[in-house]
Structure formats: structure tokens, C-alpha cells
Amino acid sequence: MKDHQVVAHPPDLALLAIATDALDLVPEGSTIGLGTGRAASVFIAALGARVREGFKITGVPTSEASERQARALGIEIDVLREGRPLEMIIDGADEVAPSLDLIKGRGGAVVRERIVAAASRRQVILVGSDKLVTALGEREPIPVEIIPMSMGLVLGRLKPLGLTPTLRRASPGGPPTMTQNGNLTLDCALSAPLATRQEARRIESAILEIPGVVDTGLFLGTAERVLVGYPDGKVQVLTAVSTHPADAPATPGPGR
């Protein structure tokens, strides 16, 4: 076990392993983006343990939950600043295709995650092996954040695209879940998974053209690498290739 590895219960071994490996990618003294969701939370906890040992780091959180956690652990917090790109963002994902295209957004912070990822030199994704799919939309809907007044218009434009949108609610029959930006989220089920990268880009473009849509949970071509954790603690590294055919798979790195 590495000297900075933290202890977790057996069900979290996969996430703990990838969080520990992700720490080795973070240069001391750098400013990084802190993602939102379960995997990101495990990473923030591991980072906090390093900070208590004297490690110097600054984080730019993508949600209030991540900010609260980071501050409680003594991690210095900053905001995005002009002309100062972040070294990387460490985040999770809901689905990872062989191309490293992603579906994100179950944590409700898709727009802020997009902004921080765009401000970062690298996007490093942490997932359990259960998040790997052969095609995007295989298990998860595509989250679409919309301005509330556009609801009727957006619903009418999404359905002809072959999407079945469902308004996200905190509980069945409860009030709609509001994002931190004051917007609503539509979880859009696909009639069939997105079999090719071209198909994913086509549906992303069509959704973004609808007035009132702020962003989607499709993160296409943004991940520099994905760390995949397995229940036995093994870690697989998937890395993006700089040039490849439209449907070329990602390159698997060595397991551990």
C-alpha cells in the first residue's frame, strides 16, 4: 500500500484504488478542478489526506457539495482566473465508451463540470468497471440542462430526435430538481445506444441547437485518460489517442 493511501471499506476498494492512483498524477503546488459525484468525492477525501501530510494544492470545485467537502478537509479553494488554466480536472462519469467519450451529469453539475474541464489542460476520469459500455446510452439517459421557461419548446424538439425526456425530480412526484444554476434537467433516454462517434456528435449538435438548452451530459473527446477500478483493487488505465479513425477504441494501459 502506498504511504498516502487511505483506508476504505471493501465495497469502495475500486474507487479507493483509482483515487490513490490519481493522486500520483497531481503535481504539488498546482491548481486542479475537483469534480462532483461519488468517485470525485473519494478522490477529494484522498487528496485531503495528502494535504494533512503537508501536500500543497489548490482546488476549483464544480459544485457546492465538492467545495464543502474540500474546505472541510483543509484543501485551499480558488476560482477560475483569466489566463491561468488548471493543470487538470479529476472527475467521474456515468458511462465510458471505448473511444473514451462520456456521459456525465447524474450528479447535477454538468454545466460547471464542462466549464472547469474546458479551463483544464487535462481531464482525468475515475470510474468503476461497471461504468464501461460498448456504446453511449447503453444504460444511462443523456442529461440535458435547460432554462425553465423553455420546457415546452425543448420537449417538443427532443422527441423527434428519438429521445424520451423525463424531468428530473428529487423524489417520485416531488418538485423538480433545480441545478445550482437555477435550471432544470431532462434525462433523455435513447431509443438505441449511440453506436458510432459520428452518431454521438450528431445528437449532441441537434440537442444544443434547441433554444433553451444550456448543455448536455455528452462529453465527447474531452478525456485524456480514464482510470478504471475493479472490486479486487486492480486499476486499468485507458488513454486517448491523438489521431484515430472515428470509431477507433481507446488504448488500454497496463493493469495493476
matplotlib code that plots the C-alpha trace (Angstrom):
import matplotlib.pyplot as plt

x = [0.0, 1.3, 2.1, -0.6, -3.3, -6.4, -8.4, -11.9, -14.4, -14.2, -17.2, -15.2, -12.0, -12.3, -12.8, -10.1, -7.6, -8.3, -8.4, -5.0, -3.5, -5.0, -3.1, 0.2, -0.9, -1.3, 1.8, 2.3, 1.6, -0.8, -4.4, -6.8, -10.5, -12.5, -15.4, -18.7, -20.2, -19.2, -15.8, -14.8, -15.8, -13.5, -10.7, -11.2, -11.1, -7.8, -6.5, -7.5, -5.4, -2.4, -3.0, -2.9, 0.5, 1.7, 0.9, 0.2, -2.7, -5.5, -8.8, -11.5, -14.8, -17.5, -20.3, -21.2, -21.0, -17.4, -16.5, -17.9, -16.0, -12.8, -12.9, -13.7, -10.6, -8.3, -8.0, -7.4, -10.2, -9.9, -12.0, -11.2, -8.9, -8.2, -5.0, -4.4, -5.5, -5.9, -3.4, -6.2, -9.7, -10.3, -13.9, -16.2, -18.5, -21.7, -20.7, -17.4, -17.3, -14.3, -13.4, -13.4, -16.5, -18.5, -22.0, -21.9, -24.3, -26.1, -24.5, -26.3, -23.2, -22.8, -22.5, -20.0, -18.1, -18.0, -16.6, -13.9, -13.0, -12.6, -10.3, -8.1, -5.2, -6.3, -9.4, -8.8, -11.9, -12.3, -14.8, -15.6, -15.6, -19.4, -19.3, -17.7, -20.1, -19.8, -21.8, -23.1, -26.7, -26.4, -27.5, -27.9, -30.0, -28.4, -28.9, -29.9, -29.9, -32.5, -33.7, -37.1, -39.2, -38.1, -39.6, -42.4, -40.3, -37.5, -39.7, -41.3, -37.9, -36.3, -38.9, -38.5, -34.8, -35.7, -35.3, -37.7, -37.2, -38.1, -37.9, -35.5, -37.1, -35.7, -38.3, -41.2, -44.0, -41.9, -40.8, -38.3, -34.6, -33.0, -29.4, -27.1, -27.5, -31.3, -32.1, -34.0, -32.6, -34.2, -32.9, -33.3, -33.5, -32.3, -34.3, -31.0, -27.4, -25.2, -23.2, -20.6, -18.8, -20.4, -23.9, -23.0, -21.8, -24.9, -27.3, -25.2, -25.3, -29.0, -29.7, -27.5, -29.3, -32.6, -33.2, -33.3, -30.8, -27.8, -25.7, -25.8, -24.1, -22.3, -18.6, -17.1, -13.4, -12.6, -11.0, -7.2, -7.3, -9.7, -8.7, -10.9, -11.2, -12.1, -13.5, -10.2, -8.3, -6.9, -6.6, -6.8, -5.6, -7.3, -5.7, -7.0, -5.0, -4.3, -5.3, -7.5, -10.4, -13.8, -14.6, -11.2, -11.1, -9.1, -5.7, -5.8, -2.9, -1.4, -3.5, -2.3]
y = [0.0, 3.5, 5.6, 8.2, 5.6, 6.0, 3.2, 2.4, -0.4, -3.3, -2.1, 1.1, -0.7, 0.0, 3.7, 3.9, 2.3, 4.7, 7.7, 6.7, 6.3, 9.7, 11.4, 10.4, 12.5, 15.7, 17.9, 19.6, 23.3, 23.1, 24.1, 21.4, 21.0, 19.0, 17.0, 16.1, 12.7, 9.5, 8.9, 12.5, 12.5, 9.6, 11.4, 14.6, 12.6, 11.0, 14.4, 15.8, 13.1, 14.2, 17.8, 16.9, 15.5, 18.8, 18.5, 21.9, 22.0, 24.4, 23.1, 24.7, 22.8, 22.0, 22.0, 23.3, 19.7, 19.3, 22.7, 21.9, 18.6, 20.1, 23.0, 20.7, 18.7, 21.8, 22.0, 25.5, 26.7, 29.2, 30.2, 30.2, 33.1, 34.6, 33.4, 30.7, 27.3, 24.5, 21.6, 19.1, 18.2, 14.9, 13.8, 10.8, 9.7, 7.7, 5.9, 5.5, 4.2, 2.5, 5.8, 7.5, 9.5, 10.0, 10.5, 12.7, 14.6, 12.3, 14.4, 17.5, 19.6, 19.0, 22.7, 23.6, 20.4, 21.4, 24.9, 23.6, 20.9, 23.5, 25.5, 22.5, 21.2, 17.6, 15.7, 12.6, 10.4, 8.0, 5.1, 1.7, -1.1, -1.0, 2.3, 0.8, 0.4, -0.6, 2.4, 5.6, 5.4, 1.6, 2.1, 5.8, 8.6, 11.8, 14.6, 17.9, 21.1, 23.6, 27.1, 26.6, 28.7, 26.7, 23.4, 23.1, 24.1, 21.8, 18.8, 19.3, 19.4, 16.5, 13.9, 14.0, 13.3, 9.8, 10.9, 10.3, 13.1, 12.8, 15.8, 15.0, 15.1, 14.7, 12.0, 10.5, 13.0, 15.6, 19.0, 19.3, 19.1, 22.5, 22.8, 25.2, 27.4, 27.6, 25.4, 22.1, 18.8, 16.5, 12.9, 11.8, 8.1, 6.9, 4.6, 2.8, 3.3, 5.6, 3.1, 5.4, 8.6, 10.3, 9.5, 10.8, 14.1, 14.4, 14.0, 16.4, 19.0, 18.6, 19.0, 22.1, 23.8, 23.8, 27.3, 27.0, 24.1, 25.1, 21.9, 18.2, 15.4, 14.2, 14.8, 13.8, 13.8, 15.5, 12.8, 12.5, 9.3, 7.1, 5.2, 2.1, 0.5, -3.2, -4.8, -6.6, -3.2, -3.6, -0.4, -0.2, 2.9, 3.9, 6.7, 8.7, 8.6, 11.8, 10.7, 7.8, 6.7, 7.9, 4.6, 3.5, 2.1, 3.7, 2.2, 0.1, 0.8, -1.7, -3.1, -3.3]
z = [0.0, -0.8, 2.1, 1.2, 0.6, 2.8, 4.3, 2.9, 3.4, 0.9, -1.3, -2.0, -2.9, -6.6, -6.1, -3.5, -5.8, -8.7, -6.3, -5.0, -8.5, -9.5, -6.7, -8.3, -11.4, -9.4, -9.3, -5.9, -5.9, -8.9, -9.2, -10.2, -10.9, -8.4, -9.9, -8.5, -7.6, -5.8, -7.5, -7.2, -3.6, -2.9, -4.7, -2.7, 0.5, -0.5, -1.6, 1.8, 3.5, 1.4, 2.4, 6.0, 5.4, 4.0, 0.3, -1.3, -3.7, -4.7, -6.0, -8.1, -7.3, -9.7, -7.1, -3.7, -2.4, -3.6, -2.3, 1.2, 1.3, 0.1, 2.6, 5.5, 4.6, 4.5, 0.7, -0.5, -2.8, -5.7, -8.7, -12.4, -13.4, -16.7, -18.4, -15.7, -17.0, -14.4, -14.5, -14.7, -13.6, -11.7, -12.2, -12.6, -15.3, -15.7, -18.9, -20.7, -24.3, -25.8, -27.6, -24.1, -25.0, -21.8, -20.4, -17.3, -15.2, -12.8, -10.0, -11.3, -12.0, -15.8, -16.8, -14.1, -14.9, -18.5, -17.7, -15.4, -17.8, -20.6, -18.3, -17.6, -19.6, -19.0, -18.0, -15.9, -15.3, -12.4, -12.8, -11.5, -14.1, -14.1, -15.9, -19.1, -22.0, -25.6, -26.8, -25.1, -23.9, -23.3, -19.6, -18.9, -20.3, -21.6, -19.0, -20.7, -18.6, -19.7, -18.8, -17.0, -19.3, -22.3, -21.1, -23.6, -26.5, -25.6, -25.0, -28.4, -30.1, -28.3, -29.0, -32.8, -32.2, -30.9, -27.2, -24.4, -21.9, -18.2, -15.9, -13.0, -9.6, -6.1, -5.5, -7.5, -7.7, -5.9, -7.1, -10.0, -9.1, -9.7, -10.7, -8.9, -11.9, -11.3, -14.2, -14.8, -16.0, -18.5, -18.5, -22.1, -22.8, -26.3, -28.5, -29.1, -28.0, -30.0, -32.0, -33.5, -32.6, -35.5, -34.2, -30.7, -32.2, -34.4, -31.5, -29.3, -32.1, -32.6, -28.9, -28.5, -31.3, -29.4, -27.8, -24.1, -23.9, -21.7, -22.1, -22.4, -20.5, -23.6, -23.1, -26.4, -27.0, -23.7, -21.6, -21.7, -19.6, -17.7, -14.6, -14.2, -10.8, -10.2, -7.0, -6.3, -6.3, -9.8, -11.9, -15.6, -17.4, -20.7, -22.7, -25.6, -28.8, -30.6, -34.1, -34.8, -37.1, -36.0, -34.2, -33.0, -29.5, -26.7, -25.9, -22.8, -20.4, -18.0, -15.2, -11.6]

ax = plt.figure().add_subplot(projection="3d")
ax.plot(x, y, z, "-o")
ax.set_aspect("equal")
plt.show()
